[in-house]
Amino acid sequence: MRQDEAYNQRQYERMLQAIEAYEKDRITFGRLTIDLEGLIQALENIPNAQRHILLTHWGTLEDVRSLALSRSTTQFDDEDNRLITATLTALKAELIHMMPSPT
């Protein structure tokens, strides 16, 4: 495994850990979106299409957070929760798919 692949593998794993921490109520949704953005930006030498996929999922989460903030609430309604769950499920699948295979 090349050095940048190993580095990116760690970033993918950290994204999955952040999602798990959110799902287990160990971090807030705001912290999750901040962490995911930083980890996505930290990826090195990945195809633009892959970065776009990750940023699209992150953008959906950020939109939900922004709408909640504009309503002056930290609580999500049922529609928000469904969108968050669907987006995190898709994001986890993409991350697992993007992770380099062990050699």
TIDOBA-646429 format. One record per atom (N, C-alpha, C, O): x, y, z; atom name. Coordinates in Angstrom, 3 decimals. Example, Ala and Ser with C-alpha at 12.3 -4.5 7.8 and 13.67 -1.06 7.14 Angstrom:
2
<<13.190 -5.690 7.800> "N">,
<<12.300 -4.500 7.800> "CA">,
<<13.200 -3.300 7.800> "C">,
<<14.236 -3.319 8.465> "O">,
<<12.850 -2.250 7.080> "N">,
<<13.670 -1.060 7.140> "CA">,
<<12.900 0.030 7.870> "C">,
<<13.409 1.138 8.039> "O">,
REM end
This chain:
103
<<0.843 -1.177 0.000> "N">,
<<0.000 0.000 0.000> "CA">,
<<0.888 1.239 0.000> "C">,
<<1.808 1.364 0.808> "O">,
<<0.593 2.153 -0.922> "N">,
<<1.369 3.397 -0.995> "CA">,
<<1.105 4.250 0.243> "C">,
<<0.121 4.056 0.956> "O">,
<<2.003 5.191 0.476> "N">,
<<1.912 6.039 1.657> "CA">,
<<0.616 6.843 1.663> "C">,
<<-0.038 6.943 2.701> "O">,
<<0.227 7.426 0.506> "N">,
<<-0.998 8.215 0.491> "CA">,
<<-2.231 7.328 0.662> "C">,
<<-3.233 7.769 1.225> "O">,
<<-2.169 6.087 0.184> "N">,
<<-3.292 5.165 0.392> "CA">,
<<-3.442 4.822 1.867> "C">,
<<-4.558 4.760 2.382> "O">,
<<-2.330 4.601 2.541> "N">,
<<-2.369 4.299 3.973> "CA">,
<<-2.912 5.505 4.740> "C">,
<<-3.716 5.352 5.659> "O">,
<<-2.471 6.695 4.360> "N">,
<<-2.949 7.914 5.001> "CA">,
<<-4.459 8.055 4.789> "C">,
<<-5.198 8.310 5.740> "O">,
<<-4.914 7.890 3.545> "N">,
<<-6.342 8.010 3.248> "CA">,
<<-7.147 6.934 3.965> "C">,
<<-8.258 7.195 4.425> "O">,
<<-6.602 5.742 4.062> "N">,
<<-7.269 4.655 4.796> "CA">,
<<-7.567 5.106 6.223> "C">,
<<-8.661 4.877 6.739> "O">,
<<-6.592 5.745 6.853> "N">,
<<-6.803 6.237 8.224> "CA">,
<<-7.901 7.301 8.262> "C">,
<<-8.692 7.345 9.204> "O">,
<<-7.950 8.160 7.239> "N">,
<<-8.991 9.196 7.206> "CA">,
<<-10.372 8.561 7.029> "C">,
<<-11.333 8.972 7.679> "O">,
<<-10.469 7.562 6.149> "N">,
<<-11.743 6.852 5.956> "CA">,
<<-12.178 6.198 7.268> "C">,
<<-13.343 6.275 7.656> "O">,
<<-11.223 5.552 7.945> "N">,
<<-11.541 4.906 9.221> "CA">,
<<-11.992 5.925 10.255> "C">,
<<-12.917 5.665 11.025> "O">,
<<-11.349 7.074 10.275> "N">,
<<-11.734 8.128 11.227> "CA">,
<<-13.129 8.659 10.906> "C">,
<<-13.883 8.990 11.821> "O">,
<<-13.483 8.746 9.625> "N">,
<<-14.839 9.164 9.255> "CA">,
<<-15.860 8.147 9.756> "C">,
<<-16.891 8.516 10.318> "O">,
<<-15.562 6.863 9.548> "N">,
<<-16.474 5.818 10.035> "CA">,
<<-16.585 5.855 11.556> "C">,
<<-17.669 5.647 12.102> "O">,
<<-15.489 6.114 12.234> "N">,
<<-15.517 6.225 13.696> "CA">,
<<-16.354 7.418 14.143> "C">,
<<-17.090 7.326 15.126> "O">,
<<-16.248 8.533 13.430> "N">,
<<-17.041 9.714 13.773> "CA">,
<<-18.535 9.436 13.591> "C">,
<<-19.355 9.828 14.422> "O">,
<<-18.875 8.760 12.503> "N">,
<<-20.278 8.406 12.266> "CA">,
<<-20.776 7.498 13.386> "C">,
<<-21.865 7.705 13.920> "O">,
<<-19.982 6.499 13.738> "N">,
<<-20.362 5.590 14.820> "CA">,
<<-20.527 6.350 16.139> "C">,
<<-21.471 6.096 16.888> "O">,
<<-19.625 7.268 16.421> "N">,
<<-19.711 8.059 17.650> "CA">,
<<-21.010 8.867 17.673> "C">,
<<-21.658 8.970 18.715> "O">,
<<-21.388 9.436 16.539> "N">,
<<-22.657 10.176 16.466> "CA">,
<<-23.834 9.231 16.686> "C">,
<<-24.752 9.539 17.445> "O">,
<<-23.802 8.090 16.022> "N">,
<<-24.918 7.142 16.128> "CA">,
<<-25.076 6.609 17.553> "C">,
<<-26.169 6.205 17.949> "O">,
<<-23.988 6.609 18.317> "N">,
<<-24.038 6.151 19.712> "CA">,
<<-24.148 7.323 20.688> "C">,
<<-23.945 7.158 21.891> "O">,
<<-24.471 8.510 20.161> "N">,
<<-24.669 9.720 20.975> "CA">,
<<-23.435 10.133 21.773> "C">,
<<-23.549 10.702 22.859> "O">,
<<-22.253 9.841 21.224> "N">,
<<-21.022 10.260 21.891> "CA">,
<<-20.539 11.618 21.396> "C">,
<<-19.756 12.280 22.077> "O">,
<<-20.998 12.041 20.214> "N">,
<<-20.692 13.380 19.718> "CA">,
<<-21.974 13.987 19.157> "C">,
<<-22.922 13.273 18.829> "O">,
<<-21.988 15.303 19.054> "N">,
<<-23.164 15.994 18.517> "CA">,
<<-23.165 15.940 16.990> "C">,
<<-22.159 15.617 16.358> "O">,
<<-24.305 16.261 16.429> "N">,
<<-24.409 16.310 14.980> "CA">,
<<-23.513 17.413 14.420> "C">,
<<-22.888 17.234 13.375> "O">,
<<-23.449 18.538 15.103> "N">,
<<-22.566 19.618 14.668> "CA">,
<<-21.115 19.188 14.644> "C">,
<<-20.389 19.492 13.697> "O">,
<<-20.685 18.477 15.684> "N">,
<<-19.308 17.972 15.737> "CA">,
<<-19.062 16.992 14.596> "C">,
<<-17.993 17.006 13.986> "O">,
<<-20.049 16.140 14.303> "N">,
<<-19.915 15.183 13.206> "CA">,
<<-19.686 15.902 11.888> "C">,
<<-18.778 15.539 11.139> "O">,
<<-20.490 16.912 11.590> "N">,
<<-20.340 17.603 10.307> "CA">,
<<-18.996 18.316 10.209> "C">,
<<-18.380 18.336 9.143> "O">,
<<-18.543 18.892 11.299> "N">,
<<-17.238 19.564 11.313> "CA">,
<<-16.115 18.545 11.095> "C">,
<<-15.207 18.773 10.295> "O">,
<<-16.188 17.418 11.815> "N">,
<<-15.158 16.383 11.680> "CA">,
<<-15.125 15.811 10.264> "C">,
<<-14.052 15.650 9.682> "O">,
<<-16.299 15.505 9.712> "N">,
<<-16.342 14.938 8.364> "CA">,
<<-15.756 15.901 7.337> "C">,
<<-15.006 15.488 6.452> "O">,
<<-16.095 17.176 7.452> "N">,
<<-15.555 18.151 6.502> "CA">,
<<-14.033 18.177 6.548> "C">,
<<-13.378 18.148 5.506> "O">,
<<-13.475 18.231 7.740> "N">,
<<-12.022 18.269 7.871> "CA">,
<<-11.358 17.013 7.349> "C">,
<<-10.319 17.082 6.692> "O">,
<<-11.951 15.866 7.636> "N">,
<<-11.373 14.606 7.178> "CA">,
<<-11.465 14.462 5.664> "C">,
<<-10.539 13.949 5.037> "O">,
<<-12.558 14.903 5.076> "N">,
<<-12.682 14.854 3.613> "CA">,
<<-11.646 15.769 2.972> "C">,
<<-10.996 15.392 1.997> "O">,
<<-11.494 16.962 3.517> "N">,
<<-10.522 17.905 2.958> "CA">,
<<-9.091 17.394 3.119> "C">,
<<-8.213 17.751 2.333> "O">,
<<-8.855 16.567 4.128> "N">,
<<-7.501 16.065 4.381> "CA">,
<<-7.086 14.931 3.442> "C">,
<<-5.903 14.595 3.377> "O">,
<<-8.027 14.341 2.719> "N">,
<<-7.687 13.235 1.819> "CA">,
<<-6.704 13.686 0.751> "C">,
<<-6.806 14.795 0.226> "O">,
<<-5.760 12.826 0.437> "N">,
<<-4.707 13.152 -0.522> "CA">,
<<-4.824 12.305 -1.783> "C">,
<<-5.041 11.095 -1.721> "O">,
<<-4.677 12.962 -2.919> "N">,
<<-4.585 12.288 -4.215> "CA">,
<<-5.733 11.319 -4.494> "C">,
<<-5.516 10.210 -4.982> "O">,
<<-6.964 11.752 -4.180> "N">,
<<-8.096 10.903 -4.552> "CA">,
<<-8.740 11.507 -5.800> "C">,
<<-8.655 12.716 -6.016> "O">,
<<-9.374 10.688 -6.609> "N">,
<<-10.032 11.219 -7.806> "CA">,
<<-11.094 12.259 -7.431> "C">,
<<-11.769 12.139 -6.409> "O">,
<<-11.222 13.270 -8.273> "N">,
<<-12.205 14.319 -8.028> "CA">,
<<-13.609 13.761 -7.860> "C">,
<<-14.394 14.277 -7.065> "O">,
<<-13.929 12.712 -8.603> "N">,
<<-15.268 12.121 -8.510> "CA">,
<<-15.516 11.560 -7.111> "C">,
<<-16.616 11.695 -6.576> "O">,
<<-14.507 10.934 -6.521> "N">,
<<-14.670 10.401 -5.166> "CA">,
<<-14.831 11.532 -4.154> "C">,
<<-15.691 11.465 -3.275> "O">,
<<-14.007 12.565 -4.278> "N">,
<<-14.129 13.704 -3.355> "CA">,
<<-15.516 14.337 -3.500> "C">,
<<-16.133 14.719 -2.506> "O">,
<<-16.001 14.444 -4.738> "N">,
<<-17.318 15.025 -4.986> "CA">,
<<-18.418 14.203 -4.297> "C">,
<<-19.336 14.767 -3.701> "O">,
<<-18.324 12.885 -4.380> "N">,
<<-19.313 12.020 -3.721> "CA">,
<<-19.324 12.275 -2.214> "C">,
<<-20.386 12.441 -1.614> "O">,
<<-18.148 12.306 -1.616> "N">,
<<-18.060 12.526 -0.172> "CA">,
<<-18.580 13.912 0.205> "C">,
<<-19.315 14.057 1.181> "O">,
<<-18.199 14.921 -0.564> "N">,
<<-18.656 16.276 -0.263> "CA">,
<<-20.157 16.436 -0.473> "C">,
<<-20.796 17.230 0.217> "O">,
<<-20.722 15.694 -1.412> "N">,
<<-22.172 15.739 -1.629> "CA">,
<<-22.898 15.207 -0.395> "C">,
<<-23.868 15.810 0.063> "O">,
<<-22.431 14.080 0.143> "N">,
<<-23.050 13.532 1.361> "CA">,
<<-22.852 14.496 2.532> "C">,
<<-23.788 14.764 3.287> "O">,
<<-21.632 15.015 2.679> "N">,
<<-21.382 15.970 3.744> "CA">,
<<-22.285 17.199 3.573> "C">,
<<-22.828 17.712 4.552> "O">,
<<-22.442 17.667 2.338> "N">,
<<-23.276 18.837 2.070> "CA">,
<<-24.718 18.622 2.480> "C">,
<<-25.360 19.538 2.995> "O">,
<<-25.231 17.436 2.260> "N">,
<<-26.590 17.122 2.691> "CA">,
<<-26.704 17.238 4.207> "C">,
<<-27.657 17.821 4.724> "O">,
<<-25.734 16.685 4.909> "N">,
<<-25.735 16.768 6.374> "CA">,
<<-25.612 18.218 6.844> "C">,
<<-26.289 18.632 7.785> "O">,
<<-24.758 18.970 6.193> "N">,
<<-24.571 20.377 6.554> "CA">,
<<-25.850 21.175 6.294> "C">,
<<-26.187 22.066 7.072> "O">,
<<-26.561 20.868 5.215> "N">,
<<-27.833 21.541 4.932> "CA">,
<<-28.851 21.282 6.040> "C">,
<<-29.554 22.198 6.468> "O">,
<<-28.928 20.041 6.502> "N">,
<<-29.856 19.709 7.591> "CA">,
<<-29.486 20.495 8.844> "C">,
<<-30.354 21.043 9.523> "O">,
<<-28.202 20.544 9.140> "N">,
<<-27.739 21.280 10.324> "CA">,
<<-28.040 22.774 10.196> "C">,
<<-28.481 23.410 11.154> "O">,
<<-27.798 23.323 9.014> "N">,
<<-28.051 24.753 8.789> "CA">,
<<-29.533 25.087 8.934> "C">,
<<-29.891 26.110 9.518> "O">,
<<-30.390 24.223 8.402> "N">,
<<-31.830 24.457 8.525> "CA">,
<<-32.273 24.404 9.980> "C">,
<<-33.103 25.208 10.405> "O">,
<<-31.733 23.474 10.739> "N">,
<<-32.074 23.391 12.158> "CA">,
<<-31.613 24.656 12.882> "C">,
<<-32.338 25.199 13.715> "O">,
<<-30.417 25.114 12.563> "N">,
<<-29.912 26.335 13.190> "CA">,
<<-30.761 27.542 12.817> "C">,
<<-30.984 28.421 13.650> "O">,
<<-31.239 27.595 11.574> "N">,
<<-32.076 28.730 11.154> "CA">,
<<-33.428 28.706 11.853> "C">,
<<-34.078 29.743 11.991> "O">,
<<-33.854 27.521 12.296> "N">,
<<-35.102 27.398 13.069> "CA">,
<<-34.835 27.551 14.559> "C">,
<<-35.742 27.397 15.377> "O">,
<<-33.596 27.854 14.908> "N">,
<<-33.158 28.026 16.301> "CA">,
<<-33.453 26.795 17.149> "C">,
<<-33.951 26.897 18.270> "O">,
<<-33.135 25.635 16.593> "N">,
<<-33.343 24.392 17.328> "CA">,
<<-32.165 23.456 17.093> "C">,
<<-31.474 23.529 16.077> "O">,
<<-31.963 22.587 18.053> "N">,
<<-30.967 21.541 17.873> "CA">,
<<-31.654 20.191 17.719> "C">,
<<-30.994 19.158 17.609> "O">,
<<-32.973 20.206 17.712> "N">,
<<-33.762 18.988 17.549> "CA">,
<<-34.148 18.828 16.087> "C">,
<<-34.460 19.805 15.406> "O">,
<<-34.124 17.610 15.618> "N">,
<<-34.488 17.327 14.239> "CA">,
<<-35.876 16.708 14.195> "C">,
<<-36.253 15.934 15.075> "O">,
<<-36.633 17.060 13.158> "N">,
<<-37.951 16.443 12.997> "CA">,
<<-37.787 15.090 12.308> "C">,
<<-36.676 14.697 11.952> "O">,
<<-38.899 14.383 12.123> "N">,
<<-38.833 13.040 11.544> "CA">,
<<-38.213 13.042 10.155> "C">,
<<-37.430 12.153 9.820> "O">,
<<-38.558 14.031 9.351> "N">,
<<-38.003 14.113 7.997> "CA">,
<<-36.491 14.315 8.044> "C">,
<<-35.746 13.674 7.303> "O">,
<<-36.050 15.210 8.920> "N">,
<<-34.605 15.433 9.092> "CA">,
<<-33.907 14.148 9.512> "C">,
<<-32.860 13.797 8.968> "O">,
<<-34.489 13.448 10.481> "N">,
<<-33.873 12.203 10.964> "CA">,
<<-33.797 11.150 9.877> "C">,
<<-32.808 10.423 9.792> "O">,
<<-34.828 11.054 9.040> "N">,
<<-34.788 10.094 7.931> "CA">,
<<-33.676 10.461 6.947> "C">,
<<-32.944 9.592 6.474> "O">,
<<-33.558 11.763 6.642> "N">,
<<-32.526 12.209 5.714> "CA">,
<<-31.129 11.973 6.288> "C">,
<<-30.228 11.540 5.569> "O">,
<<-30.948 12.253 7.567> "N">,
<<-29.652 12.023 8.218> "CA">,
<<-29.298 10.541 8.165> "C">,
<<-28.181 10.176 7.799> "O">,
<<-30.253 9.690 8.532> "N">,
<<-30.003 8.248 8.536> "CA">,
<<-29.659 7.740 7.143> "C">,
<<-28.704 6.982 6.976> "O">,
<<-30.430 8.152 6.144> "N">,
<<-30.179 7.701 4.767> "CA">,
<<-28.817 8.191 4.271> "C">,
<<-28.089 7.449 3.610> "O">,
<<-28.481 9.421 4.585> "N">,
<<-27.204 9.986 4.137> "CA">,
<<-26.033 9.291 4.815> "C">,
<<-25.039 8.972 4.163> "O">,
<<-26.141 9.053 6.115> "N">,
<<-25.050 8.370 6.817> "CA">,
<<-24.897 6.932 6.333> "C">,
<<-23.777 6.431 6.237> "O">,
<<-25.998 6.269 6.030> "N">,
<<-25.934 4.909 5.501> "CA">,
<<-25.212 4.901 4.154> "C">,
<<-24.342 4.064 3.912> "O">,
<<-25.578 5.837 3.282> "N">,
<<-24.930 5.927 1.970> "CA">,
<<-23.459 6.307 2.112> "C">,
<<-22.606 5.768 1.407> "O">,
<<-23.165 7.226 3.013> "N">,
<<-21.782 7.659 3.218> "CA">,
<<-20.926 6.505 3.733> "C">,
<<-19.804 6.314 3.265> "O">,
<<-21.439 5.741 4.685> "N">,
<<-20.679 4.587 5.187> "CA">,
<<-20.394 3.595 4.063> "C">,
<<-19.285 3.070 3.963> "O">,
<<-21.385 3.340 3.225> "N">,
<<-21.185 2.407 2.103> "CA">,
<<-20.114 2.933 1.152> "C">,
<<-19.268 2.166 0.694> "O">,
<<-20.140 4.221 0.854> "N">,
<<-19.125 4.818 -0.033> "CA">,
<<-17.739 4.713 0.593> "C">,
<<-16.774 4.370 -0.091> "O">,
<<-17.635 5.002 1.877> "N">,
<<-16.331 4.945 2.551> "CA">,
<<-15.767 3.534 2.515> "C">,
<<-14.582 3.347 2.240> "O">,
<<-16.594 2.550 2.787> "N">,
<<-16.132 1.161 2.757> "CA">,
<<-15.694 0.792 1.353> "C">,
<<-14.689 0.105 1.172> "O">,
<<-16.439 1.244 0.365> "N">,
<<-16.092 0.962 -1.037> "CA">,
<<-14.766 1.630 -1.430> "C">,
<<-13.990 1.060 -2.198> "O">,
<<-14.511 2.815 -0.915> "N">,
<<-13.316 3.586 -1.285> "CA">,
<<-12.055 3.088 -0.580> "C">,
<<-10.945 3.342 -1.047> "O">,
<<-12.213 2.395 0.520> "N">,
<<-11.046 1.957 1.283> "CA">,
<<-10.228 0.961 0.461> "C">,
<<-10.782 0.036 -0.134> "O">,
<<-8.923 1.152 0.430> "N">,
<<-8.072 0.213 -0.315> "CA">,
<<-8.194 -1.197 0.246> "C">,
<<-8.328 -1.389 1.455> "O">,
<<-8.146 -2.177 -0.647> "N">,
<<-8.185 -3.573 -0.214> "CA">,
<<-6.865 -3.924 0.443> "C">,
<<-5.810 -3.460 0.012> "O">,
<<-6.918 -4.741 1.484> "N">,
<<-5.644 -5.177 2.073> "CA">,
<<-4.896 -6.061 1.072> "C">,
<<-5.503 -6.861 0.360> "O">,
<<-3.606 -5.909 1.031> "N">,
<<-2.805 -6.714 0.100> "CA">,
<<-2.029 -7.774 0.819> "C">,
<<-1.302 -8.542 0.189> "O">,
REM end
